[in-house]
Amino acid sequence: MTECDADHRNAGFERLFGDDGLTVGTGFPLTDSRQSRPPVERELELAAHAEAVGFDALWARDVPFRWPRFRDTGQTYDTFPWLSHVAAHTDEVALGTASVVLPIRHPAHVAKAAASVDRLSDGRLVLGVATGDRDPEYDAFDVDPEERGARFRESVATMRALWRGEFPEREGWWGELDGELDLVPKPTTGTLPLLPTGHCRQTVEWLGANGDGWLFYHLPEDTLASYLDDWHAAAAEKPFAMALQAKLADDPTADPEHVHQGFRAGAEWFVEYFARLETVGVDHVLVGVGADGESDPERALTRFAEAVIEQV
């Protein structure tokens, strides 16, 4: 590990990417309540259970508004207070954002909120960041969608400056810092680990140079291989994470069937599939867990952990 590498390797990053093996996380809402407020106590019970059975990360969405056309409100609560609450009810599991929409947020607010969660969780925060995909939100925040790429780059640079230095001097679309103000708290490491999600309207070369890893959506295996080739050419050994819907069939020998952003299959196939992902260079999989005939999310998490995660 180089000195530069150590700058972003907090406890959460180490949990996900510190070893050579594939790690597995899951995302909120764990109760699968997507259009109404999830039951908080049940979500926290399930978060602690997911950690106990072997999931390495819990990921939270950034969804400011409910847009009925999307039929998905994430975990409903704002990302940072939610993860701070989750941190108080878990011990070592990594806490991820998947992903904070930077162009519609002030970079100083993101930097302070993220550093606060990182400190309160003893360094467990891994910050997925994105440009967003819900068109009405840009109007709501008075953001020109065509400026998303430039605003994203400026936000990343500004957050890095606020975390790494004291009394920085910067100016951008968000305002100006003239060296009289300093952001506190600072993260547990020199900067928080940033995982751009998708392309964020940037080149792979920019993502490789400015991100600490890449979080992407589910891809067919042949397409995934080409993406990984491009990523490692641009980013060397920086990690690659992938989101996946995984519905566990009752029959452990069942062949895979495609579902949205993933598969329905037996446990044996998922174990083989995860082994292939690890071989080609995937470091972490964020799974949306489901199981045939299973209405109890706690049992669904347990079944997936025992049948797949423990075998990988």
Buried (B, 14 or more C-beta within 10 A) or exposed (E): EEEEEEBBBBBBBBBBBBEEEBBBBBBBBBBEBBEEEBEBEBBBBBBBBBBBBBBBBBBBBBBBEBBEEBEBBBBBBBBBEBBBBBBEEBEEBBBBBBBBBBBBBBBBEBBBBBBBBBBBBBBBBBBBBBBBEBEEBBEEBEBEBEBBBBBBBBBBBBBBBBBBBEEBEBEBBBEEBEEEEEBEEBBBBBBBBBBBBBBBBBEBEBBBEBBBBBBBEBBEEEEBEEBBEBBBEBBEEBBBBBBBBBBBBEEBEBEBEEBEEBBBBBBBBBBBBBEEBBEEBBBBBBBBBBBBEBEEBBEBBBBBBEBBBEBB
